[in-house]
Amino acid sequence: MPSTINELIVTRSLEKSVQLKVCDITPQLVAMPDKLSSECIGPNRLIKRQEFVRLIIQSLYSLGYKKSASLLESESGISCKSSEFKLLESQIQNFNWDECIKTVTEIEKLNEETRNGVLFLIYRQIILEILTNGDDFSSALKVLRKRVSGLGVDGEKIHNLACGIISTKEMEVGKLDDSCGLRGNLLIELERLLPPPITLPERRLEHLVELAVTAQWDSCIYHNSNEVISLYEDHCCSRDQIPNETVQILNNHENEVWFVQFSNNGDYLASSSSDCTAIIWKVSEEGILSLKHSLRSHQNPVSFVSWSPDDKMLLTCGNEEVLKLWDVDTGICKHTFGDLIPIVSSCAWFPDSKRLVCASSDPKKCIYMWDLEGNELEAWRGVRMPKVTDLAVTPDGEHLISVCFEKNIRIFNFRTKTERIIKEEHVITSLSVSRDSEFFIINLNSQEIHMHDIAGNWKTPLKYMGHKQGKYVIRSCFGGANNMFIASGSEDSKIYIWNRRNYEPVEILSGHLMNVNCVTWNPKKPHMLASASDDRTIRIWGPRGRKNF
């Protein structure tokens, strides 16, 4: 019986080595002078020269500039691959498995979990070689029992490997192929598993540059664009990147304007007023709004509107009245909901645009889910259901968020059928959810806006202050590029804009003459904001000096 793993497979491997053209690669280890290896570069001398050059070489290889990378290695005396990995690579390509295993066990920079993972990959390759060379199964099973089973790796991996030995048709890594190809796959897996500085994380230099770019984005309080920024200079946006001046005033409503909301595609704006009407406005490519439909059917002031996710329909909510469904193209009322629910407080759509949910401020009625024909699909009612003043369905359809008992937030998960309650100390007047379904904001009559995470990972909310609110319903919204801004109306006739990372406003807009009840940010035009006021007007805001959006 052979005494080593090499002796077990060397005969057949040698027979095939000529056919497989395995190259005899001997690592050329470069001895780095102490001065060179410890030398630091950069304005603050924070970057190790050897590491920086090594990352440049890796980046050149990954970008396809192999000749340039090779020349840089030669000129600098710095190799992209470490001496340890070169040695492993040579031993693997020359099927010197005993020395390969010895090398892994002698590397001091590996923790036990990583070392065992590396050894598992090598033993798996040895088993593949045995089967490829046509040796009997018992030799492969011997390696599995004596070498692999004691490594403490995932049991499922060992099970799959054992099944592969028995079936011999297909292994976990794929169909049996020539040894060179399998060894190439092994080297790729080892490169991903071994830690720095033995190997380098994939595209490490690009990752570091992206971190620097992201840090500049994060530090720029006015950044409001999805365009890739230049690396040639430090990034800093001016305040003209966010809406800061009135570009259009809409005065078609005959009384206070209570609510505004842009459609999901940004092509329309809907507004509602205490004049008992709602209006659909068309947004042109240049950012000019024009009246499309005036919706007249409610008997009471219209307090709320909601766009269907596909933007083909609009819901209007009469104050202590019914809910109406409108066709956006024709402006015709298609259905009236809630004939038996006289006090409708808010409504929201599900992502499929086929179901909607409505809340009633009457505690006996609570929350209903309907289809577009008004058929009740589900209802939450009874003693446990409190008075609901506002609600929203997350854009991904996972959660129903409702404001109840004036100071509580109820987050219901449709998938798990579980709920979570968040208690606030002050009265909540409105609720708004981010488009990525990760956060929501609430306005409080304590003159604060709180942002919570929907998953419930935060212990306390982020707080934003500066606006005025004490008596009336004031609404806020997410907006701008990547929803990185929050805007809110205010009782001092101004609009306040915050960067989500700062609790103080970065911009305060003046122009309205009375309370600003609601604001909405165009989801497709990040520089366009609309506001609704008791002065009977809607103002469209844009960056100063910008001719179009």
Salt bridges, closest charged atoms under 4 A:
GLU39 OE2 - ARG49 NE 4.00
GLU84 OE2 - LYS109 NZ 3.11
GLU89 OE2 - LYS81 NZ 2.82
GLU129 OE2 - ARG183 NE 2.70
ASP135 OD1 - ARG12 NE 3.28
GLU189 OE1 - ARG124 NH2 2.54
GLU206 OE2 - ARG203 NH1 2.78
ASP218 OD1 - ARG501 NH2 2.61
ASP240 OD1 - ARG544 NH1 3.92
GLU245 OE1 - ARG544 NE 3.64
ASP275 OD2 - HIS253 ND1 3.18
GLU321 OE1 - HIS298 ND1 3.06
ASP352 OD2 - ARG355 NE 2.99
GLU376 OE2 - ARG381 NH2 3.34
ASP390 OD2 - ARG475 NH1 3.41
GLU398 OE1 - ARG415 NE 3.36
GLU419 OE2 - ARG384 NH2 3.54
GLU419 OE1 - ARG410 NE 2.69
GLU424 OE1 - HIS450 ND1 3.07
GLU424 OE2 - HIS452 NE2 2.85
GLU448 OE1 - HIS450 NE2 2.69
GLU507 OE2 - ARG239 NH2 2.37
ASP535 OD2 - HIS512 ND1 3.00
